[in-house]
Amino acid sequence: MNILMVLTSHDELGDTGEKTGFWLEEFAAPYYVFKDAGATVTLASPKGGQPPLDPKSDSDDAQTDSTNRFKNDKETQDALAHTKVLSDVTIDGFDAVFYPGGHGPLWDLATDADSKRLIEAFAASDLPVAAVCHAPAVFKSTNGPDGKPLVSGKRVTGFTNTEEDGVGLTDVVPFLVEDMLKENGGHYEKGDDWASFVLTDGKLVTGQNPASSEAAAEALLKLLKRR
């Protein structure tokens, strides 16, 4: 199994003067699910190199077994520091793509032409596409083979409006993930705030929040093992 993981390169949290980026747990948990299953994982980001880490995801209360494992894993730290430039990546040789969240994707990956190109190519080839928490933002402008928004008519989830309100960023983010998925014709569903909730519809996997990261990765693996 060859899995592509695409991370954000955006580090500014709107006009707040604060930093954002990718959420550590949403990278680490899926990464180790894939690696422990024997998959080869390739990392990419719009700018390449080290993607910015959301500092809030590095706080003591945000740590998990997976993030602690990452902090003692020099090999993975080095891989993360040298992500491929997204414009250089094609779907050739990959079996699936996974997008970790964090607020960063709302600003760059949501409108990134190379991300759109890759997602649409995976979908056209009937290969799994997965995104967790804020990363379903990448479906803002992506279309399926039928020309409709990729999420149109599909059961999807992502960071809820109430979760965004809970972190106090409703008026900071460029758009709300829940609202966008609904506007694009997705059949949006959600579980309890901050609890794991994952949906699979065809080859599309979406997870609601950081707690959904591991389960979303496992759902993607199930699709790959069914082939």
C-alpha positions as MATLAB code, in Angstrom:
seq = 'MNILMVLTSHDELGDTGEKTGFWLEEFAAPYYVFKDAGATVTLASPKGGQPPLDPKSDSDDAQTDSTNRFKNDKETQDALAHTKVLSDVTIDGFDAVFYPGGHGPLWDLATDADSKRLIEAFAASDLPVAAVCHAPAVFKSTNGPDGKPLVSGKRVTGFTNTEEDGVGLTDVVPFLVEDMLKENGGHYEKGDDWASFVLTDGKLVTGQNPASSEAAAEALLKLLKRR';
ca = [
       0.000    0.000    0.000;
       1.271    3.420   -0.966;
      -0.528    6.288    0.738;
      -0.081    9.997    0.099;
      -0.596   12.367    3.037;
      -1.040   16.049    2.197;
      -0.459   18.700    4.857;
      -1.017   22.446    4.914;
       1.730   25.045    4.407;
      -0.330   27.911    5.897;
       0.657   29.249    9.310;
      -1.301   32.490    9.871;
      -4.571   32.287   11.830;
      -6.465   34.921    9.886;
      -5.819   38.433   11.191;
      -5.362   37.371   14.811;
      -1.574   37.514   14.777;
      -1.586   33.946   16.070;
      -0.109   30.908   14.342;
      -1.878   27.877   12.934;
      -0.931   24.944   10.703;
      -1.617   21.215   10.872;
      -2.913   19.511   14.021;
      -0.309   17.122   15.398;
      -2.650   14.301   16.439;
      -4.369   14.396   13.036;
      -1.027   13.700   11.387;
       0.554   11.348   13.915;
      -2.375    9.013   14.595;
      -3.135    8.232   10.917;
       0.561    8.089   10.020;
       1.207    5.320   12.526;
      -2.001    3.469   11.638;
      -0.725    3.335    8.060;
       2.882    2.495    8.935;
       1.893   -0.213   11.404;
      -0.246   -1.785    8.662;
       2.822   -1.986    6.435;
       1.989    0.941    4.164;
       4.543    3.228    2.560;
       3.611    6.825    3.359;
       4.676    9.822    1.263;
       4.252   13.323    2.697;
       3.572   16.434    0.625;
       2.535   20.056    1.150;
       1.990   23.074   -1.134;
       5.369   24.634   -0.321;
       7.247   21.424    0.494;
       9.665   21.071    3.382;
       8.530   21.436    6.992;
       4.790   22.119    7.289;
       3.816   24.487   10.122;
       2.570   22.880   13.316;
      -0.391   24.479   15.062;
       1.137   25.379   18.439;
      -2.100   24.576   20.256;
      -1.802   20.967   19.089;
       1.571   20.783   20.814;
       0.199   21.746   24.233;
       0.318   19.247   27.081;
      -3.441   18.633   27.074;
      -3.464   17.772   23.359;
      -0.991   14.906   23.574;
      -1.871   11.293   22.809;
       0.023    8.018   22.514;
       0.570    8.801   18.828;
       1.932   12.313   19.387;
       4.237   11.037   22.103;
       5.452    8.324   19.752;
       6.151   10.966   17.102;
       8.215   13.039   19.522;
      10.517   10.064   20.054;
      10.660    9.122   16.367;
      13.534   10.918   14.642;
      12.938    9.136   11.334;
       9.354   10.398   11.071;
      10.349   13.862   12.248;
      12.875   13.962    9.422;
      10.295   12.780    6.881;
       7.921   15.515    8.021;
      10.659   18.126    7.685;
      11.151   17.171    4.037;
       7.650   16.946    2.550;
       7.468   16.917   -1.237;
       6.257   19.989   -3.097;
       2.649   19.268   -3.984;
       2.968   20.524   -7.560;
       5.565   17.795   -8.190;
       3.227   14.996   -7.073;
       0.982   12.871   -9.288;
      -1.264    9.981   -8.314;
       0.997    7.498  -10.084;
       1.865    4.645   -7.741;
      -0.456    5.773   -4.948;
      -3.400    3.767   -3.665;
      -5.069    6.498   -1.576;
      -4.698   10.036   -0.224;
      -5.258   11.278    3.337;
      -5.539   14.906    4.485;
      -4.851   15.762    8.153;
      -6.563   18.879    9.445;
      -5.717   21.832   11.598;
      -7.009   25.269   10.617;
      -4.300   25.781    7.982;
      -6.096   23.915    5.160;
      -8.962   26.416    5.296;
      -6.634   29.028    3.822;
      -4.427   27.106    1.383;
      -5.575   23.578    0.526;
      -9.219   24.617    0.148;
      -8.334   26.503   -3.041;
      -4.990   24.942   -4.004;
      -4.995   23.978   -7.702;
      -2.593   21.067   -7.200;
      -4.650   19.638   -4.359;
      -7.780   19.924   -6.508;
      -5.979   18.206   -9.386;
      -4.863   15.313   -7.214;
      -8.187   14.751   -5.452;
     -10.067   14.783   -8.728;
      -7.553   12.339  -10.220;
      -7.904    9.956   -7.260;
     -11.702   10.157   -7.543;
     -11.641    9.608  -11.311;
      -9.488    6.514  -10.746;
     -11.895    5.230   -8.049;
      -9.171    5.441   -5.397;
      -9.917    6.336   -1.755;
      -9.782    9.942   -0.565;
      -9.883   10.759    3.160;
      -9.877   13.952    5.221;
     -10.327   14.648    8.921;
     -11.538   17.603   11.019;
     -10.840   20.849    9.082;
      -9.268   19.003    6.152;
     -12.626   18.359    4.427;
     -12.069   22.009    3.480;
     -10.158   20.495    0.542;
     -13.523   19.549   -0.976;
     -14.578   23.181   -1.321;
     -13.759   23.354   -5.025;
     -13.165   19.723   -6.024;
     -15.516   17.977   -8.408;
     -16.284   14.353   -9.034;
     -16.128   12.636  -12.435;
     -19.748   13.751  -13.011;
     -18.743   17.411  -12.799;
     -20.689   17.980   -9.581;
     -18.985   18.827   -6.272;
     -17.195   15.706   -5.066;
     -19.245   15.581   -1.846;
     -22.585   16.117   -3.597;
     -25.025   13.397   -2.591;
     -22.519   11.766   -0.243;
     -22.636   11.261    3.514;
     -19.886   13.455    4.919;
     -18.703   14.954    8.167;
     -16.111   17.452    9.324;
     -15.473   19.991   12.079;
     -18.884   21.113   13.317;
     -20.107   24.681   13.609;
     -20.528   24.151   17.344;
     -16.954   22.868   17.676;
     -15.695   25.928   15.786;
     -17.725   28.106   18.131;
     -16.247   26.180   21.041;
     -12.713   27.180   20.051;
     -13.827   30.767   19.464;
     -12.872   30.979   15.787;
     -16.232   31.211   14.012;
     -15.544   34.820   13.004;
     -11.868   34.178   12.166;
     -12.010   31.303    9.704;
     -12.686   32.054    6.011;
     -15.609   29.600    6.031;
     -17.190   26.946    8.227;
     -16.518   23.364    7.179;
     -20.008   22.159    8.080;
     -21.697   24.929    6.099;
     -19.457   24.439    3.057;
     -20.094   20.689    2.892;
     -23.838   21.321    3.001;
     -23.602   24.059    0.361;
     -21.748   21.624   -1.914;
     -24.601   19.148   -1.668;
     -23.103   16.856    0.941;
     -25.398   14.964    3.309;
     -23.689   16.304    6.419;
     -23.840   14.255    9.619;
     -22.148   14.655   12.974;
     -21.655   12.944   16.279;
     -21.197   14.535   19.682;
     -18.771   17.442   19.768;
     -15.168   16.258   20.331;
     -16.119   12.570   20.097;
     -14.875   10.248   17.350;
     -17.211   10.185   14.340;
     -16.271    8.882   10.896;
     -18.261    8.300    7.712;
     -17.396    6.234    4.645;
     -19.418    6.750    1.470;
     -18.037    4.843   -1.485;
     -14.347    5.715   -1.639;
     -14.750    8.944    0.398;
     -13.807    8.917    4.107;
     -14.375   11.900    6.410;
     -13.733   12.357   10.126;
     -15.290   15.013   12.348;
     -12.498   16.181   14.660;
      -9.071   15.299   16.118;
     -10.547   12.378   18.068;
     -11.649   10.900   14.730;
      -8.147   10.781   13.239;
      -7.256    7.189   14.031;
     -10.688    5.827   13.107;
     -10.607    7.727    9.798;
      -7.243    6.166    8.951;
      -8.570    2.718    9.852;
     -11.614    3.315    7.619;
      -9.290    4.170    4.742;
      -7.302    0.973    5.325;
     -10.525   -1.062    5.187;
     -11.199    0.333    1.703;
      -7.711   -0.593    0.579;
      -7.960   -4.113    1.947;
     -11.242   -4.734    0.118;
      -9.659   -4.297   -3.279;
];
